Amino acid sequence: MITVNLLPEEYRRRAKSPIGMIAAISAAVLINTSLFAYWGYLHFGVSANIATTRDVLQADLSGLTWQVDYHNSLEAEIATRSQREQTLAEITKSRVLWTKTMDELIDVVQNGREGVDHFIWFNDLEAEVKVDRTKHGELQAAGVSGAEDYAQLANFAEDLEDPALSSLMDIFAAPEPLQASQERPDETLIPSVTWSFPLKMNLLSPAERVENRETAEGEAQ
Amino acid sequence: MNDKQFWSVFGGLTAALAGLFGYLIYSEHQSVDAAEAEVASLRDRISNSRAIVRKTPEVEQEVIILREISDRIREILPDTKDLNNVIRDFQEYMQEAEVTSQGFKPTSNSSSRQRTRSAFERVSYQWELVGNTFQFLEFLNRIETHSRFMAVSKFDIRAANRRALLDEGLASHRIVLDVETYKYVPPSAKEGEVEIRSYERKRDLLSGEIGLRRQALSLQTYRYQGARGRRDPLIDPRVPARVDDPNAWTVQRQQEEVDELVARVEEAQGYWAASNVAKSVLERMVQRSELEKLILRLGEDLRRIEDEGHVTYRPAQTRIDTLVAEPLEVLRLALDKSKAIEGPSITALQSVGDTMVGYIEALEYEQALDSFDAIEDSLALLLDDPEREELADWLRLLCEEATILRDFSAIDFKVGGVAIIEGLQPVIIIDGKRRTVGDLVAEELVVHSVRPNAVDFIFRGAIVTREF
């Protein structure tokens, strides 16, 4: 369509500067330039800065990696080697030094004065260490008291528990209650009257034995 | 292009550009966030790594210590059963402890006692032994102090019966003993070693700690000191009834007396053995002299005990016969025999004389006299041999000389000054007093002559000099 202005010259509208256009173009340029500038700041400023930091940290980490590997290898070696040590500790914990135990039992027997305290001997003696949660072993003996006075058995039982005479109670629970029966007197021997009695002492658990031993060692020091 | 078209194109382009930049900004934000997350992760990893690395010196020390004590751990808890060596050791221990073995066998590992999931394998042996309680304890002690870990899991002692004891005189209890040892079973076969820089230097710095850890590895042991005069608790200690002697010795007393005699016989045997391997004649004579005295006293004590009839306990009697009377007789005969053929030889006498001269020249008079004392008793045996008697006289002379010199050197006095004037008696100041020739200075000590730097005395018939 063609538009023809038929108005006389003096009535025609004079041509004006396109301010709206200029403003629109300026605004468009300003917005896009700002966006571009912000992107440039992010890309060349922030991002590059982070990348540099990351590279530096990577280098640091690379320097530490072999040290960590070395540390881990050492830890692995410790784990392997200490297993044997732990195993040793495990098996030694449950050991009973029977030489010491028997030696002390002999001391207690020997401590009795014939005719006064007690006069004891054994017809047999049996000891066993058990690896069980509830039963840890025991010492059993068929004992004989060479005295008419059966109260001497109580003296012997007291001596067994006397820490001044032995450390038997560090590894054993108290002896089981006394019981005895009189044997037929033999007049050809002195003393002629004897009492037979069973002696039974249960071993404490390995943990209790170790604890008692350490306590005793601590007190000794 | 009209306005409308222009504005359309313009608007479209502007929006497209803005959209593009928006997208770019959004993407950039995404990548910045990702990079920041990565940086944070790196920082964490570095921080953790540094924390780990800070502990490396301690871990390194632990590894060094474990390596250095590993030989000891392996000795206690080896990788191998090595049962043949264990059996050899047991035989040696039995001989030392004087118990006899009547058999041994491995016991089953499949019992409930065998733990299947552990890092060790239990190896058990059962031994049948014969011996008395103290011999058994001696043997037990050797097992429990073995360098390899061993544990006695069970034992059963059946006391020798009274009849056998009376017949044999020795207690032969029957003992069944279960001994366990262990073999370490590593969970993995690999036990590689990491290379540690400057290992030797670091190890040397840790030597104290290594020593402590080694010490801590020592197994708990007990120092068994033998019977110590105690009675065997598995022997019936009753003695035969003796109505005639209310003061009869108890079994314990009898055992103690016999133990003491046995110890003294062993001491005498020690003197005899020492005299036979003595490096010098003097030493041999000293040993024989002690032996002679000991045999004499032992003989008297033995006779007294036998006469009084105190030892009635059969095992004690047997021990007196076998361990006291018989060895004592053997020693006595050996000593008499050596005396009959001997008396000190010419070489021995010459050697003693030379030794005495050496001591006298070194002013060690007591040692010279000790040398003479050791041989003096035997000099009486030489009366029929002129050649050796001559040497004996020389030794007696040396003894006299050493005695005089010893006593003279023990006299203490101070010489103050000397005045020697021609034609006059020389004068000497002793202990602040003026003395001249012929004056008595102390008991048996008379001034004989005075010289510028010495004074001679007459002391017990000999002239002795004191220089000053």
Chai-1 contact restraints between the chains, C-beta under 6 A:
chainA,res_idxA,chainB,res_idxB,connection_type,confidence,min_distance_angstrom,max_distance_angstrom,comment,restraint_id
A,A28,B,T14,contact,1.0,0.0,6.0,A-B,restraint_1
A,I31,B,A18,contact,1.0,0.0,6.0,A-B,restraint_2
A,N32,B,L17,contact,1.0,0.0,6.0,A-B,restraint_3
A,N32,B,A18,contact,1.0,0.0,6.0,A-B,restraint_4
A,L35,B,F21,contact,1.0,0.0,6.0,A-B,restraint_5
A,F36,B,F21,contact,1.0,0.0,6.0,A-B,restraint_6
A,Y38,B,I25,contact,1.0,0.0,6.0,A-B,restraint_7
A,W39,B,F21,contact,1.0,0.0,6.0,A-B,restraint_8
A,W39,B,L24,contact,1.0,0.0,6.0,A-B,restraint_9
A,W39,B,I25,contact,1.0,0.0,6.0,A-B,restraint_10
A,L42,B,E28,contact,1.0,0.0,6.0,A-B,restraint_11
A,H43,B,E28,contact,1.0,0.0,6.0,A-B,restraint_12
A,V46,B,V32,contact,1.0,0.0,6.0,A-B,restraint_13
A,S47,B,V32,contact,1.0,0.0,6.0,A-B,restraint_14
A,I50,B,A35,contact,1.0,0.0,6.0,A-B,restraint_15
A,I50,B,E36,contact,1.0,0.0,6.0,A-B,restraint_16
A,T53,B,V39,contact,1.0,0.0,6.0,A-B,restraint_17
A,R54,B,E38,contact,1.0,0.0,6.0,A-B,restraint_18
A,R54,B,V39,contact,1.0,0.0,6.0,A-B,restraint_19
A,L57,B,L42,contact,1.0,0.0,6.0,A-B,restraint_20
A,D60,B,I46,contact,1.0,0.0,6.0,A-B,restraint_21
A,L61,B,L42,contact,1.0,0.0,6.0,A-B,restraint_22
A,L61,B,R45,contact,1.0,0.0,6.0,A-B,restraint_23
A,L61,B,I46,contact,1.0,0.0,6.0,A-B,restraint_24
A,L64,B,S49,contact,1.0,0.0,6.0,A-B,restraint_25
A,Q67,B,V53,contact,1.0,0.0,6.0,A-B,restraint_26
A,V68,B,S49,contact,1.0,0.0,6.0,A-B,restraint_27
A,V68,B,I52,contact,1.0,0.0,6.0,A-B,restraint_28
A,H71,B,I52,contact,1.0,0.0,6.0,A-B,restraint_29
A,H71,B,T56,contact,1.0,0.0,6.0,A-B,restraint_30
A,S73,B,V194,contact,1.0,0.0,6.0,A-B,restraint_31
A,L74,B,V59,contact,1.0,0.0,6.0,A-B,restraint_32
A,L74,B,V63,contact,1.0,0.0,6.0,A-B,restraint_33
A,L74,B,V194,contact,1.0,0.0,6.0,A-B,restraint_34
A,E77,B,V63,contact,1.0,0.0,6.0,A-B,restraint_35
A,E77,B,V194,contact,1.0,0.0,6.0,A-B,restraint_36
A,I78,B,E62,contact,1.0,0.0,6.0,A-B,restraint_37
A,I78,B,V63,contact,1.0,0.0,6.0,A-B,restraint_38
A,T80,B,E191,contact,1.0,0.0,6.0,A-B,restraint_39
A,R81,B,L66,contact,1.0,0.0,6.0,A-B,restraint_40
A,Q83,B,A119,contact,1.0,0.0,6.0,A-B,restraint_41
A,R84,B,I73,contact,1.0,0.0,6.0,A-B,restraint_42
A,R84,B,Y184,contact,1.0,0.0,6.0,A-B,restraint_43
A,E85,B,I73,contact,1.0,0.0,6.0,A-B,restraint_44
A,T87,B,A119,contact,1.0,0.0,6.0,A-B,restraint_45
A,T87,B,F120,contact,1.0,0.0,6.0,A-B,restraint_46
A,L88,B,L77,contact,1.0,0.0,6.0,A-B,restraint_47
A,I91,B,Y182,contact,1.0,0.0,6.0,A-B,restraint_48
A,R95,B,A151,contact,1.0,0.0,6.0,A-B,restraint_49
A,L97,B,E144,contact,1.0,0.0,6.0,A-B,restraint_50
A,L97,B,Y222,contact,1.0,0.0,6.0,A-B,restraint_51
A,W98,B,L140,contact,1.0,0.0,6.0,A-B,restraint_52
A,W98,B,V152,contact,1.0,0.0,6.0,A-B,restraint_53
A,T99,B,L137,contact,1.0,0.0,6.0,A-B,restraint_54
A,T99,B,L140,contact,1.0,0.0,6.0,A-B,restraint_55
A,T99,B,N141,contact,1.0,0.0,6.0,A-B,restraint_56
A,T99,B,E144,contact,1.0,0.0,6.0,A-B,restraint_57
A,T99,B,Y222,contact,1.0,0.0,6.0,A-B,restraint_58
A,T99,B,Y224,contact,1.0,0.0,6.0,A-B,restraint_59
A,K100,B,Y222,contact,1.0,0.0,6.0,A-B,restraint_60
A,M102,B,L137,contact,1.0,0.0,6.0,A-B,restraint_61
A,I106,B,R230,contact,1.0,0.0,6.0,A-B,restraint_62
A,I106,B,P233,contact,1.0,0.0,6.0,A-B,restraint_63
A,V109,B,P233,contact,1.0,0.0,6.0,A-B,restraint_64
A,Q110,B,R230,contact,1.0,0.0,6.0,A-B,restraint_65
A,E114,B,T250,contact,1.0,0.0,6.0,A-B,restraint_66
A,W121,B,P233,contact,1.0,0.0,6.0,A-B,restraint_67
A,W121,B,D236,contact,1.0,0.0,6.0,A-B,restraint_68
A,W121,B,P237,contact,1.0,0.0,6.0,A-B,restraint_69
A,F122,B,P233,contact,1.0,0.0,6.0,A-B,restraint_70
A,F122,B,L234,contact,1.0,0.0,6.0,A-B,restraint_71
A,N123,B,A159,contact,1.0,0.0,6.0,A-B,restraint_72
A,D124,B,R158,contact,1.0,0.0,6.0,A-B,restraint_73
A,D124,B,A159,contact,1.0,0.0,6.0,A-B,restraint_74
A,L125,B,I157,contact,1.0,0.0,6.0,A-B,restraint_75
A,E126,B,D156,contact,1.0,0.0,6.0,A-B,restraint_76
A,A127,B,F155,contact,1.0,0.0,6.0,A-B,restraint_77
A,E128,B,K154,contact,1.0,0.0,6.0,A-B,restraint_78
A,V129,B,S153,contact,1.0,0.0,6.0,A-B,restraint_79
A,V131,B,R113,contact,1.0,0.0,6.0,A-B,restraint_80
A,G146,B,R238,contact,1.0,0.0,6.0,A-B,restraint_81
A,T188,B,A241,contact,1.0,0.0,6.0,A-B,restraint_82
A,L189,B,R238,contact,1.0,0.0,6.0,A-B,restraint_83
A,I190,B,R238,contact,1.0,0.0,6.0,A-B,restraint_84
A,I190,B,V239,contact,1.0,0.0,6.0,A-B,restraint_85
A,I190,B,A241,contact,1.0,0.0,6.0,A-B,restraint_86
